[in-house]
């Protein structure tokens, strides 16, 4: 009877360790997949920059057509690199980069400036008054 108690205790402990090990391995695999996916999005994001520059040189095309060009080139890059192409993530990255370049490259007439006007009849006195 004592042997049965020891065996059951051993089986319970072993089963607990097995469940813990399987859980750890599954989380590790999921984490590795997520890391690989993030690295692939970064690779595609970096590869998209020259395509955006190239598309900006297209004068007679709309923004939608330029974006389609960039998305097609990014998809081709992903296929040649053996990367799973996530159109939504790449589209968001392209939009983010285009927005950034528009802010950085804004023309002077497009920039918003804040000026304060002082009424012509007011006098500004600095220091002691007489």
LUMNU-128638 format. One record per residue: x, y, z of N, C-alpha, C in turn; residue in three letters; residue number from 1. Coordinates in nm, 4 decimals. Layout:
BEGIN
X_Y_Z_X_Y_Z_X_Y_Z_ALA_NUM
...
//
This chain:
BEGIN
0.0806_-0.1182_0.0000_0.0000_0.0000_0.0000_0.0861_0.1262_0.0000_UNK_1
0.1985_0.1195_0.0729_0.2880_0.2343_0.0736_0.3444_0.2588_-0.0648_UNK_2
0.3757_0.1505_-0.1351_0.4297_0.1641_-0.2702_0.3289_0.2321_-0.3624_UNK_3
0.2025_0.2034_-0.3452_0.0986_0.2653_-0.4275_0.0938_0.4165_-0.4026_UNK_4
0.1080_0.4574_-0.2778_0.1097_0.6008_-0.2433_0.2296_0.6708_-0.3045_UNK_5
0.3442_0.6064_-0.3000_0.4660_0.6635_-0.3576_0.4530_0.6738_-0.5094_UNK_6
0.3998_0.5693_-0.5704_0.3829_0.5681_-0.7166_0.2851_0.6782_-0.7589_UNK_7
0.1732_0.6920_-0.6887_0.0760_0.7959_-0.7218_0.1350_0.9351_-0.7021_UNK_8
0.2127_0.9534_-0.5985_0.2792_1.0810_-0.5746_0.3771_1.1124_-0.6878_UNK_9
0.4534_1.0117_-0.7289_0.5484_1.0275_-0.8387_0.4763_1.0609_-0.9693_UNK_10
0.3655_0.9908_-0.9972_0.2889_1.0151_-1.1204_0.2299_1.1563_-1.1182_UNK_11
0.1789_1.1997_-1.0058_0.1230_1.3353_-0.9934_0.2277_1.4419_-1.0175_UNK_12
0.3459_1.4220_-0.9592_0.4551_1.5163_-0.9780_0.5008_1.5183_-1.1236_UNK_13
0.5173_1.4004_-1.1815_0.5604_1.3904_-1.3207_0.4582_1.4548_-1.4142_UNK_14
0.3310_1.4324_-1.3884_0.2254_1.4910_-1.4710_0.2268_1.6434_-1.4611_UNK_15
0.2478_1.6961_-1.3408_0.2579_1.8417_-1.3221_0.3750_1.9002_-1.3982_UNK_16
0.4895_1.8331_-1.3897_0.6075_1.8796_-1.4635_0.5852_1.8721_-1.6142_UNK_17
0.5181_1.7676_-1.6600_0.4899_1.7523_-1.8023_0.4004_1.8650_-1.8530_UNK_18
0.2958_1.8964_-1.7792_0.2049_2.0052_-1.8185_0.2800_2.1386_-1.8205_UNK_19
0.3632_2.1622_-1.7199_0.4416_2.2855_-1.7144_0.5370_2.2951_-1.8328_UNK_20
0.6059_2.1867_-1.8646_0.6995_2.1860_-1.9764_0.6280_2.2087_-2.1098_UNK_21
0.5141_2.1437_-2.1302_0.4393_2.1616_-2.2550_0.3913_2.3057_-2.2673_UNK_22
0.3419_2.3638_-2.1584_0.2963_2.5034_-2.1597_0.4114_2.5974_-2.1943_UNK_23
0.5269_2.5760_-2.1330_0.6441_2.6584_-2.1608_0.6847_2.6472_-2.3070_UNK_24
0.6894_2.5274_-2.3592_0.7298_2.5069_-2.4988_0.6321_2.5742_-2.5944_UNK_25
0.5032_2.5628_-2.5680_0.4029_2.6253_-2.6556_0.4166_2.7774_-2.6541_UNK_26
0.4354_2.8361_-2.5370_0.4524_2.9820_-2.5287_0.5814_3.0255_-2.5965_UNK_27
0.6855_2.9464_-2.5821_0.8127_2.9779_-2.6471_0.7972_2.9751_-2.7986_UNK_28
0.7272_2.8757_-2.8513_0.7057_2.8656_-2.9959_0.6233_2.9837_-3.0459_UNK_29
0.5163_3.0189_-2.9744_0.4340_3.1334_-3.0138_0.5133_3.2629_-3.0112_UNK_30
0.5983_3.2772_-2.9107_0.6823_3.3959_-2.9002_0.7818_3.4027_-3.0156_UNK_31
0.8398_3.2899_-3.0507_0.9352_3.2863_-3.1618_0.8663_3.3210_-3.2935_UNK_32
0.7432_3.2733_-3.3122_0.6675_3.3059_-3.4342_0.6371_3.4554_-3.4396_UNK_33
0.5973_3.5130_-3.3269_0.5663_3.6557_-3.3219_0.6910_3.7390_-3.3497_UNK_34
0.8050_3.6951_-3.2957_0.9306_3.7662_-3.3193_0.9669_3.7609_-3.4669_UNK_35
0.9526_3.6446_-3.5280_0.9840_3.6289_-3.6699_0.8926_3.7180_-3.7548_UNK_36
0.7634_3.7223_-3.7183_0.6691_3.8075_-3.7910_0.7052_3.9544_-3.7802_UNK_37
0.7446_3.9983_-3.6610_0.7843_4.1376_-3.6412_0.9110_4.1705_-3.7204_UNK_38
1.0057_4.0778_-3.7216_1.1282_4.0994_-3.7991_1.0971_4.1101_-3.9485_UNK_39
1.0043_4.0283_-3.9959_0.9669_4.0329_-4.1369_0.8992_4.1648_-4.1721_UNK_40
0.8143_4.2147_-4.0843_0.7486_4.3434_-4.1091_0.8526_4.4552_-4.1138_UNK_41
0.9526_4.4478_-4.0277_1.0595_4.5480_-4.0284_1.1389_4.5391_-4.1580_UNK_42
1.1697_4.4172_-4.2033_1.2417_4.4004_-4.3300_1.1641_4.4619_-4.4452_UNK_43
1.0356_4.4301_-4.4514_0.9529_4.4842_-4.5599_0.9412_4.6357_-4.5459_UNK_44
0.9257_4.6836_-4.4228_0.9160_4.8277_-4.3995_1.0401_4.9019_-4.4464_UNK_45
1.1560_4.8438_-4.4228_1.2800_4.9060_-4.4689_1.2940_4.8971_-4.6207_UNK_46
1.2441_4.7894_-4.6799_1.2524_4.7733_-4.8245_1.1542_4.8646_-4.8963_UNK_47
1.0501_4.9081_-4.8278_0.9456_4.9907_-4.8888_0.9936_5.1344_-4.9129_UNK_48
1.0862_5.1817_-4.8344_1.1304_5.3214_-4.8428_1.1765_5.3588_-4.9837_UNK_49
1.2629_5.2810_-5.0495_1.3011_5.3187_-5.1866_1.1828_5.3142_-5.2844_UNK_50
1.0884_5.2249_-5.2610_0.9711_5.2178_-5.3482_0.8842_5.3420_-5.3324_UNK_51
0.8750_5.3937_-5.2110_0.7994_5.5172_-5.1885_0.8679_5.6329_-5.2601_UNK_52
1.0001_5.6398_-5.2487_1.0747_5.7446_-5.3177_1.0529_5.7359_-5.4684_UNK_53
1.0553_5.6159_-5.5207_1.0341_5.5945_-5.6636_0.8918_5.6357_-5.7031_UNK_54
0.7939_5.6018_-5.6230_0.6544_5.6346_-5.6541_0.6297_5.7852_-5.6475_UNK_55
0.6987_5.8545_-5.5608_0.6805_5.9997_-5.5504_0.7263_6.0720_-5.6761_UNK_56
0.8068_6.0095_-5.7561_0.8522_6.0703_-5.8816_0.7476_6.0598_-5.9919_UNK_57
0.6440_5.9791_-5.9698_0.5361_5.9654_-6.0678_0.4463_6.0880_-6.0564_UNK_58
0.4508_6.1745_-6.1544_0.3810_6.3021_-6.1461_0.2329_6.2886_-6.1808_UNK_59
0.1996_6.2134_-6.2827_0.0621_6.2082_-6.3322_-0.0212_6.0957_-6.2710_UNK_60
0.0133_6.0506_-6.1523_-0.0598_5.9418_-6.0879_-0.1170_5.9896_-5.9547_UNK_61
-0.2280_5.9304_-5.9170_-0.2909_5.9671_-5.7896_-0.2179_5.8982_-5.6744_UNK_62
-0.2508_5.9416_-5.5540_-0.1910_5.8804_-5.4350_-0.2264_5.7335_-5.4224_UNK_63
-0.3486_5.6984_-5.4624_-0.3924_5.5591_-5.4555_-0.3112_5.4725_-5.5513_UNK_64
-0.2868_5.5231_-5.6705_-0.2082_5.4472_-5.7688_-0.0635_5.4324_-5.7227_UNK_65
-0.0102_5.5368_-5.6621_0.1269_5.5295_-5.6095_0.1352_5.4253_-5.4976_UNK_66
0.0337_5.4249_-5.4111_0.0334_5.3284_-5.3016_0.0222_5.1864_-5.3554_UNK_67
-0.0588_5.1654_-5.4579_-0.0704_5.0327_-5.5198_0.0639_4.9878_-5.5770_UNK_68
0.1367_5.0806_-5.6376_0.2696_5.0494_-5.6902_0.3613_5.0027_-5.5767_UNK_69
0.3608_5.0785_-5.4672_0.4467_5.0454_-5.3521_0.4064_4.9106_-5.2926_UNK_70
0.2762_4.8875_-5.2795_0.2285_4.7606_-5.2231_0.2661_4.6427_-5.3130_UNK_71
0.2575_4.6615_-5.4440_0.2951_4.5552_-5.5375_0.4439_4.5245_-5.5258_UNK_72
0.5252_4.6300_-5.5210_0.6699_4.6100_-5.5067_0.7028_4.5420_-5.3732_UNK_73
0.6341_4.5806_-5.2661_0.6575_4.5194_-5.1351_0.6182_4.3721_-5.1370_UNK_74
0.5088_4.3405_-5.2039_0.4656_4.2011_-5.2162_0.5691_4.1206_-5.2948_UNK_75
0.6214_4.1773_-5.4021_0.7261_4.1091_-5.4793_0.8503_4.0862_-5.3940_UNK_76
0.8874_4.1859_-5.3144_1.0026_4.1719_-5.2249_0.9800_4.0584_-5.1261_UNK_77
0.8599_4.0541_-5.0694_0.8277_3.9495_-4.9718_0.8345_3.8115_-5.0364_UNK_78
0.7842_3.8000_-5.1589_0.7886_3.6709_-5.2283_0.9315_3.6264_-5.2561_UNK_79
1.0164_3.7191_-5.2997_1.1550_3.6820_-5.3302_1.2332_3.6471_-5.2043_UNK_80
1.1955_3.7088_-5.0910_1.2647_3.6811_-4.9651_1.2044_3.5635_-4.8893_UNK_81
1.0914_3.5118_-4.9381_1.0249_3.4013_-4.8689_0.9549_3.4452_-4.7415_UNK_82
0.9094_3.5699_-4.7396_0.8442_3.6277_-4.6224_0.6937_3.6256_-4.6445_UNK_83
0.6197_3.5943_-4.5393_0.4734_3.5993_-4.5455_0.4327_3.7466_-4.5510_UNK_84
0.3545_3.7842_-4.6516_0.3168_3.9237_-4.6749_0.1881_3.9563_-4.6011_UNK_85
0.1941_4.0512_-4.5088_0.0768_4.0988_-4.4351_0.0395_4.2353_-4.4926_UNK_86
-0.0588_4.2365_-4.5823_-0.0953_4.3582_-4.6548_-0.1391_4.4698_-4.5607_UNK_87
-0.2111_4.4368_-4.4558_-0.2600_4.5386_-4.3629_-0.1432_4.6066_-4.2908_UNK_88
-0.0507_4.5286_-4.2401_0.0633_4.5839_-4.1667_0.1518_4.6679_-4.2586_UNK_89
0.1726_4.6192_-4.3811_0.2562_4.6933_-4.4755_0.1857_4.8228_-4.5162_UNK_90
0.0553_4.8162_-4.5375_-0.0209_4.9350_-4.5738_-0.0125_5.0409_-4.4638_UNK_91
-0.0245_4.9984_-4.3390_-0.0128_5.0919_-4.2267_0.1266_5.1539_-4.2221_UNK_92
0.2273_5.0733_-4.2473_0.3660_5.1231_-4.2460_0.3882_5.2240_-4.3583_UNK_93
0.3340_5.1963_-4.4760_0.3471_5.2884_-4.5899_0.2789_5.4206_-4.5559_UNK_94
0.1582_5.4140_-4.5014_0.0857_5.5359_-4.4638_0.1654_5.6162_-4.3612_UNK_95
0.2245_5.5462_-4.2661_0.3046_5.6107_-4.1624_0.4251_5.6832_-4.2238_UNK_96
0.4944_5.6167_-4.3150_0.6117_5.6761_-4.3788_0.5737_5.7938_-4.4672_UNK_97
0.4645_5.7824_-4.5402_0.4210_5.8923_-4.6270_0.3819_6.0135_-4.5423_UNK_98
0.3125_5.9908_-4.4331_0.2732_6.1003_-4.3437_0.3972_6.1701_-4.2880_UNK_99
0.4962_6.0914_-4.2484_0.6202_6.1478_-4.1957_0.6914_6.2308_-4.3005_UNK_100
0.7022_6.1794_-4.4223_0.7724_6.2546_-4.5272_0.6975_6.3820_-4.5629_UNK_101
0.5647_6.3795_-4.5565_0.4882_6.5018_-4.5834_0.5149_6.6069_-4.4764_UNK_102
0.5281_6.5656_-4.3521_0.5566_6.6601_-4.2449_0.6971_6.7176_-4.2579_UNK_103
0.7919_6.6324_-4.2901_0.9304_6.6758_-4.2993_0.9524_6.7644_-4.4216_UNK_104
0.8910_6.7297_-4.5326_0.9147_6.7995_-4.6583_0.8092_6.9039_-4.6912_UNK_105
0.7326_6.9490_-4.5942_0.6285_7.0476_-4.6207_0.6908_7.1767_-4.6728_UNK_106
0.6257_7.2342_-4.7732_0.6735_7.3612_-4.8285_0.6427_7.4726_-4.7305_UNK_107
0.7152_7.5842_-4.7443_0.6957_7.6957_-4.6526_0.5523_7.7472_-4.6555_UNK_108
0.4899_7.7508_-4.7736_0.3530_7.8020_-4.7812_0.2525_7.7059_-4.7187_UNK_109
0.2892_7.5778_-4.7057_0.2002_7.4789_-4.6458_0.2146_7.4708_-4.4946_UNK_110
0.3237_7.5236_-4.4427_0.3471_7.5169_-4.2988_0.2588_7.6187_-4.2277_UNK_111
0.2111_7.5804_-4.1139_0.1279_7.6685_-4.0335_0.2183_7.7378_-3.9331_UNK_112
0.2129_7.8724_-3.9320_0.2926_7.9469_-3.8366_0.1994_8.0211_-3.7432_UNK_113
0.2411_8.0327_-3.6212_0.1629_8.1027_-3.5205_0.2323_8.2346_-3.4932_UNK_114
0.1597_8.3435_-3.5159_0.2161_8.4755_-3.4887_0.1239_8.5481_-3.3933_UNK_115
0.1832_8.6313_-3.3117_0.1062_8.7156_-3.2213_0.1196_8.8577_-3.2709_UNK_116
0.0082_8.9221_-3.2824_0.0151_9.0606_-3.3258_-0.0067_9.1509_-3.2052_UNK_117
0.0683_9.2585_-3.2020_0.0559_9.3577_-3.0958_-0.0166_9.4759_-3.1581_UNK_118
-0.1238_9.5230_-3.0956_-0.1946_9.6383_-3.1520_-0.1008_9.7566_-3.1702_UNK_119
-0.1212_9.8309_-3.2764_-0.0320_9.9402_-3.3128_-0.0304_10.0515_-3.2092_UNK_120
-0.1371_10.0729_-3.1376_-0.1439_10.1843_-3.0442_-0.0889_10.1501_-2.9068_UNK_121
-0.0604_10.0257_-2.8787_-0.0098_9.9925_-2.7469_0.1409_10.0118_-2.7417_UNK_122
0.1847_10.0446_-2.6235_0.3260_10.0663_-2.6010_0.3742_9.9604_-2.5034_UNK_123
0.4823_9.8968_-2.5381_0.5395_9.7964_-2.4518_0.6560_9.8602_-2.3797_UNK_124
0.6507_9.8582_-2.2481_0.7546_9.9196_-2.1675_0.8243_9.8097_-2.0903_UNK_125
0.9537_9.8081_-2.1011_1.0326_9.7093_-2.0295_1.1163_9.7841_-1.9265_UNK_126
1.1144_9.7380_-1.8078_1.1924_9.8035_-1.7022_1.1080_9.9025_-1.6242_UNK_127
1.1723_10.0119_-1.5772_1.1045_10.1123_-1.4941_1.0181_10.2031_-1.5809_UNK_128
0.9104_10.2459_-1.5253_0.8248_10.3446_-1.5949_0.8554_10.4825_-1.5430_UNK_129
0.8355_10.5852_-1.6237_0.8676_10.7222_-1.5852_0.7478_10.7936_-1.5381_UNK_130
//
